[in-house]
Amino acid sequence: MQERFPNLIIGGAPKCGTSSLYFWLSAHPEVYGSPKKETSFFADKVNRFNAAANVHEHQLDAYLQFFKDAGDAKIRFEATAHYLYEEQALKAFSEAAVPPKMIFLFREPSKQMYSHYKMEKYRTKRVNMALEDYIKLPKIDMYVDYATYLKKWVDAMPEGHVRIWSFEDFMSRKVEVMQDIADYLGIDSSFYTDFDFEHRNESVVIRSGALHQLGLRLQPLIPHFLQKMLLPVYMKLNSGGRAPDNEADAPVISAFKSAHAHVGADLKALFPDIRLEKWG
């Protein structure tokens, strides 16, 4: 079974670039990405994302099915952002016969929070409240408590098996960062020299939630190269454009940023080389 177990896992806070990294890595000829980007197999609870395959109700082979077509790919991976916070994931990957390498992505806390708020308000439509009320939800502080959860992974995984990047550095230096990631994984970094990067999973206004949910169910069945061709058509049909910023939210965002100014220093204490210049 070990030959089908992933040797790379991508995680991080929501809205920190895991979707873009998933698609950019999956395009590499030496890499196989699970057709379902976020398997959530090792989530702490059964939820709507993992009802068909999860560690609580299924054997490990149900998880390995996500990688059954990996062939001789040098890297086999999935990208479940929430694994950063999940104890079941920490246990499964740290105790694996061959623990996978881990990549976690993080974003300036106020930007992460606001991007996630707009996604839940305009795309998933699970939130219908003012920002000042939204930030009082317990999960919001949990999401940006990066270092607390990251330290658990650093302590549990073999030395050198955890690397992190900031979303802002990742998006401003795409070629350099992807080449760094390729070197970390031992794959050909020159592939990204002239790579056609595209940003994925933007916070946009969705017209039909039902159509969007259908698209999410069908996505794992569609090869990545076809997804790239079909996405612009889908966005024209079901997107009302990027979710707008509300000027009235600015004071709330500013206060949130100040309250979480320590987050970057906490990360640097664990990974001194992380580039956070653009966090401001």
PyMOL commands that set and color helices and strands:
alter all, ss='L'
color gray80, all
select helices_A, chain A and resi 2-4+18-26+60-67+81-85+87-94+109-123+131-134+138-144+146-156+167-172+174-185+189-192+209-221+224-238+247-259+262-270+277-279
alter helices_A, ss='H'
color red, helices_A
select strands_A, chain A and resi 8-12+31-33+75-79+101-106+162-166+204-206+239-242
alter strands_A, ss='S'
color yellow, strands_A
deselect
rebuild
show_as cartoon
